[in-house]
Amino acid sequence: MPGHEKFAFFRARDFDPPRWKPMYPNPAFLRMTERDAAWMARLIARFSADDIRRLVALGQWSDPGDAEYLTGLLVERQRRILARYLGVLSPLGDVRAPGPDQICATDFARLRRIAPSAAFHYTVVERGGGRTLELPVELGDGGALCFRPRPVVTGDLADSDPGRIVTFEVHNGAAPGPLVIHTYDLAGRGVRVVGLTRPGA
């Protein structure tokens, strides 16, 4: 780019995430799997364009145009990474239980608008206690979604009894595979999240 020659080959226009290679052999990159890359993308998605702009500003550039150029370049490279790696395995993460009767997550693909808004339509299926239920989903800002588990466990069981295991299969309508949230139903004490899996399509 004329006027920004100092950035040399660090560009966005020909940046292809799956074909990118480090400057020196780094086993962490060379052995990267689809799951590794999806994990990385969910972390990178946490940075907004304003976050990136503030990080670039820490360089105290003598030419403000260089700072703006680098910000745009990094934002575009981020977009390409997210478009590639948030569309195969479920892009949902940051799973939390803000209350005893609620589970929430963040859809990082919706947060960063990787697909049109119309592409996102959510289903949550609860399985446990011999029952299968479809639960309503509440959408919030920042890619947030929440749902309320239905108690399925009856009887006096130890907290770790397999009879308390309940899973929630969450589809966002855009990625081919779901996020599966593994929990223990603690009856009146809510649910305890114990694991996450992201099966393929």
LUMLO-570359 format. One record per residue (C-alpha): residue number from 0; residue in three letters; x, y, z. Coordinates in nm, 4 decimals, m for minus. Example, Ala and Ser with C-alpha at 12.3 -4.5 7.8 and 13.67 -1.06 7.14 Angstrom:
# LUMLO-570359
(0,"ALA",(1.2300,m0.4500,0.7800)) (1,"SER",(1.3670,m0.1060,0.7140)) 
This chain:
# LUMLO-570359
(0,"MET",(0.0000,0.0000,0.0000)) (1,"PRO",(0.1552,0.3323,m0.1050)) (2,"GLY",(0.2519,0.5334,0.2006)) (3,"HIS",(0.2522,0.2289,0.4262)) (4,"GLU",(0.5518,0.0427,0.2873)) (5,"LYS",(0.6841,m0.0154,0.6379)) (6,"PHE",(0.4207,m0.2881,0.6815)) (7,"ALA",(0.5707,m0.4802,0.3871)) (8,"PHE",(0.4006,m0.8180,0.3407)) (9,"PHE",(0.1739,m0.7819,0.6471)) (10,"ARG",(m0.1501,m0.7340,0.4556)) (11,"ALA",(m0.5165,m0.8289,0.4656)) (12,"ARG",(m0.6139,m0.8504,0.0995)) (13,"ASP",(m0.4398,m1.1845,0.0407)) (14,"PHE",(m0.4688,m1.3201,0.3954)) (15,"ASP",(m0.6169,m1.6728,0.3831)) (16,"PRO",(m0.6379,m1.8139,0.7391)) (17,"PRO",(m0.6188,m2.1885,0.6546)) (18,"ARG",(m0.3115,m2.1341,0.4351)) (19,"TRP",(m0.1280,m1.9050,0.6762)) (20,"LYS",(0.2066,m2.0362,0.8004)) (21,"PRO",(0.4308,m1.8970,1.0759)) (22,"MET",(0.7664,m1.7443,0.9864)) (23,"TYR",(0.9421,m2.0235,1.1740)) (24,"PRO",(0.8279,m2.3820,1.2444)) (25,"ASN",(0.5968,m2.3595,1.5452)) (26,"PRO",(0.4452,m2.6992,1.6344)) (27,"ALA",(0.1459,m2.5317,1.7986)) (28,"PHE",(0.0430,m2.3895,1.4601)) (29,"LEU",(0.1646,m2.6736,1.2407)) (30,"ARG",(m0.0423,m2.9298,1.4360)) (31,"MET",(m0.3493,m2.7094,1.4673)) (32,"THR",(m0.6791,m2.8941,1.4251)) (33,"GLU",(m1.0211,m2.7552,1.3350)) (34,"ARG",(m1.1100,m2.7607,1.7051)) (35,"ASP",(m0.7926,m2.5733,1.7984)) (36,"ALA",(m0.8683,m2.3055,1.5407)) (37,"ALA",(m1.2317,m2.2743,1.6519)) (38,"TRP",(m1.1169,m2.2294,2.0131)) (39,"MET",(m0.8752,m1.9588,1.8979)) (40,"ALA",(m1.1487,m1.7863,1.6966)) (41,"ARG",(m1.3825,m1.7714,1.9962)) (42,"LEU",(m1.1080,m1.5922,2.1897)) (43,"ILE",(m1.0253,m1.3526,1.9059)) (44,"ALA",(m1.3962,m1.2729,1.8654)) (45,"ARG",(m1.3972,m1.1114,2.2092)) (46,"PHE",(m1.2032,m0.8141,2.0675)) (47,"SER",(m1.4201,m0.5412,1.9175)) (48,"ALA",(m1.2922,m0.2985,1.6548)) (49,"ASP",(m1.2609,m0.0378,1.9312)) (50,"ASP",(m1.0550,m0.2806,2.1401)) (51,"ILE",(m0.8204,m0.3337,1.8466)) (52,"ARG",(m0.7948,0.0413,1.7871)) (53,"ARG",(m0.6979,0.0990,2.1516)) (54,"LEU",(m0.4355,m0.1758,2.1382)) (55,"VAL",(m0.2841,m0.0287,1.8223)) (56,"ALA",(m0.2756,0.3163,1.9864)) (57,"LEU",(m0.0427,0.1772,2.2540)) (58,"GLY",(0.2260,0.1850,1.9841)) (59,"GLN",(0.2252,0.5678,1.9999)) (60,"TRP",(0.2614,0.5980,1.6231)) (61,"SER",(0.4329,0.9107,1.4935)) (62,"ASP",(0.2028,0.8971,1.1902)) (63,"PRO",(m0.1648,0.8654,1.2938)) (64,"GLY",(m0.2368,0.7339,0.9456)) (65,"ASP",(m0.0248,0.4282,1.0200)) (66,"ALA",(m0.2311,0.3551,1.3305)) (67,"GLU",(m0.5551,0.3786,1.1354)) (68,"TYR",(m0.4156,0.1656,0.8539)) (69,"LEU",(m0.2976,m0.1063,1.0935)) (70,"THR",(m0.6296,m0.1031,1.2782)) (71,"GLY",(m0.8207,m0.1592,0.9555)) (72,"LEU",(m0.5807,m0.4323,0.8522)) (73,"LEU",(m0.6176,m0.6183,1.1839)) (74,"VAL",(m0.9962,m0.5839,1.1848)) (75,"GLU",(m1.0144,m0.7333,0.8357)) (76,"ARG",(m0.7812,m1.0196,0.9254)) (77,"GLN",(m0.9931,m1.0870,1.2330)) (78,"ARG",(m1.3071,m1.0931,1.0170)) (79,"ARG",(m1.1529,m1.3494,0.7840)) (80,"ILE",(m1.0421,m1.5711,1.0725)) (81,"LEU",(m1.3874,m1.5625,1.2303)) (82,"ALA",(m1.5664,m1.6230,0.8996)) (83,"ARG",(m1.3566,m1.9350,0.8432)) (84,"TYR",(m1.3496,m2.0884,1.1906)) (85,"LEU",(m1.6810,m1.9925,1.3516)) (86,"GLY",(m1.8904,m2.1616,1.0854)) (87,"VAL",(m1.7957,m2.5284,1.1185)) (88,"LEU",(m1.8141,m2.6107,1.4887)) (89,"SER",(m2.0586,m2.4295,1.7146)) (90,"PRO",(m1.9435,m2.0711,1.7817)) (91,"LEU",(m2.1240,m2.0621,2.1160)) (92,"GLY",(m1.9124,m2.0172,2.4282)) (93,"ASP",(m1.8806,m1.8278,2.7553)) (94,"VAL",(m2.1412,m2.0597,2.9086)) (95,"ARG",(m2.2587,m1.9489,3.2502)) (96,"ALA",(m2.5414,m2.0032,3.4978)) (97,"PRO",(m2.6306,m1.6555,3.6301)) (98,"GLY",(m2.9083,m1.8010,3.8443)) (99,"PRO",(m3.0285,m2.1402,3.9659)) (100,"ASP",(m3.2888,m2.1622,3.6900)) (101,"GLN",(m3.1045,m2.0105,3.3926)) (102,"ILE",(m2.8184,m2.0981,3.1570)) (103,"CYS",(m2.6688,m1.8393,2.9218)) (104,"ALA",(m2.4070,m1.8410,2.6468)) (105,"THR",(m2.2579,m1.6057,2.3897)) (106,"ASP",(m2.2849,m1.6679,2.0170)) (107,"PHE",(m1.9595,m1.5189,1.8921)) (108,"ALA",(m2.0692,m1.5488,1.5285)) (109,"ARG",(m2.3756,m1.3328,1.5950)) (110,"LEU",(m2.1724,m1.0967,1.8149)) (111,"ARG",(m1.9338,m1.0234,1.5257)) (112,"ARG",(m2.2014,m1.0474,1.2527)) (113,"ILE",(m2.0284,m1.3277,1.0673)) (114,"ALA",(m2.3589,m1.4141,0.8976)) (115,"PRO",(m2.6750,m1.2123,0.8258)) (116,"SER",(m2.9080,m1.1736,1.1230)) (117,"ALA",(m3.1709,m1.3854,0.9473)) (118,"ALA",(m2.9337,m1.6843,0.9520)) (119,"PHE",(m2.9516,m1.7129,1.3300)) (120,"HIS",(m3.2472,m1.9017,1.4728)) (121,"TYR",(m3.1985,m2.0937,1.7944)) (122,"THR",(m3.3237,m2.4241,1.9292)) (123,"VAL",(m3.2459,m2.5775,2.2673)) (124,"VAL",(m3.3296,m2.9422,2.3358)) (125,"GLU",(m3.3092,m3.0713,2.6929)) (126,"ARG",(m3.2522,m3.4428,2.7490)) (127,"GLY",(m3.2617,m3.6085,3.0880)) (128,"GLY",(m3.4709,m3.8231,3.3168)) (129,"GLY",(m3.6021,m4.0146,3.0162)) (130,"ARG",(m3.7558,m3.7001,2.8669)) (131,"THR",(m3.6779,m3.4760,2.5707)) (132,"LEU",(m3.8016,m3.1174,2.5785)) (133,"GLU",(m3.7587,m2.8192,2.3489)) (134,"LEU",(m3.7034,m2.5006,2.5479)) (135,"PRO",(m3.7733,m2.1385,2.4532)) (136,"VAL",(m3.4698,m1.9155,2.3989)) (137,"GLU",(m3.4289,m1.5539,2.5098)) (138,"LEU",(m3.1905,m1.3424,2.2997)) (139,"GLY",(m2.9956,m1.0478,2.4360)) (140,"ASP",(m2.7388,m0.7935,2.3258)) (141,"GLY",(m2.3782,m0.8829,2.2572)) (142,"GLY",(m2.4611,m1.2221,2.1074)) (143,"ALA",(m2.6165,m1.3399,2.4343)) (144,"LEU",(m2.8803,m1.6110,2.4586)) (145,"CYS",(m3.0401,m1.7660,2.7662)) (146,"PHE",(m3.2825,m2.0452,2.8450)) (147,"ARG",(m3.4458,m2.1901,3.1530)) (148,"PRO",(m3.3980,m2.5625,3.2216)) (149,"ARG",(m3.7023,m2.7668,3.3212)) (150,"PRO",(m3.6463,m2.9823,3.6320)) (151,"VAL",(m3.6505,m3.3479,3.5285)) (152,"VAL",(m3.5047,m3.5292,3.8291)) (153,"THR",(m3.7310,m3.6793,4.0928)) (154,"GLY",(m3.6369,m3.8703,4.4031)) (155,"ASP",(m3.3574,m3.8363,4.6551)) (156,"LEU",(m3.0353,m3.8872,4.4576)) (157,"ALA",(m2.6753,m3.8027,4.5416)) (158,"ASP",(m2.5517,m3.4916,4.3604)) (159,"SER",(m2.3152,m3.7041,4.1500)) (160,"ASP",(m2.5692,m3.9763,4.0687)) (161,"PRO",(m2.5842,m4.0449,3.6910)) (162,"GLY",(m2.9603,m4.0120,3.7179)) (163,"ARG",(m2.9089,m3.6378,3.7552)) (164,"ILE",(m2.7294,m3.5978,3.4217)) (165,"VAL",(m2.9075,m3.3611,3.1839)) (166,"THR",(m2.7778,m3.2325,2.8494)) (167,"PHE",(m2.8818,m2.9277,2.6509)) (168,"GLU",(m2.8232,m2.9304,2.2747)) (169,"VAL",(m2.8064,m2.5741,2.1444)) (170,"HIS",(m2.8192,m2.4952,1.7715)) (171,"ASN",(m2.7767,m2.1429,1.6367)) (172,"GLY",(m2.9146,m2.2165,1.2887)) (173,"ALA",(m2.5959,m2.1039,1.1136)) (174,"ALA",(m2.3297,m2.3585,1.2132)) (175,"PRO",(m2.3920,m2.7218,1.1150)) (176,"GLY",(m2.3098,m2.8587,1.4596)) (177,"PRO",(m2.4506,m2.7809,1.8054)) (178,"LEU",(m2.3049,m2.6902,2.1402)) (179,"VAL",(m2.3909,m2.9610,2.3933)) (180,"ILE",(m2.3957,m2.8450,2.7552)) (181,"HIS",(m2.3549,m3.1262,3.0085)) (182,"THR",(m2.5034,m3.0650,3.3522)) (183,"TYR",(m2.6243,m3.2210,3.6739)) (184,"ASP",(m2.9816,m3.1349,3.7697)) (185,"LEU",(m2.9690,m3.0473,4.1400)) (186,"ALA",(m3.3465,m3.0108,4.1626)) (187,"GLY",(m3.4417,m2.6987,4.3599)) (188,"ARG",(m3.0763,m2.5878,4.3664)) (189,"GLY",(m3.0608,m2.5435,3.9907)) (190,"VAL",(m2.8139,m2.7050,3.7508)) (191,"ARG",(m2.4373,m2.7427,3.7636)) (192,"VAL",(m2.2539,m2.7155,3.4305)) (193,"VAL",(m1.9817,m2.9815,3.4155)) (194,"GLY",(m1.8767,m2.9947,3.0502)) (195,"LEU",(m1.9144,m2.8727,2.6930)) (196,"THR",(m1.8832,m3.0602,2.3647)) (197,"ARG",(m1.9080,m2.9408,2.0061)) (198,"PRO",(m1.9850,m3.2351,1.7777)) (199,"GLY",(m1.9622,m3.1858,1.4039)) (200,"ALA",(m2.2601,m3.1821,1.1735)) 
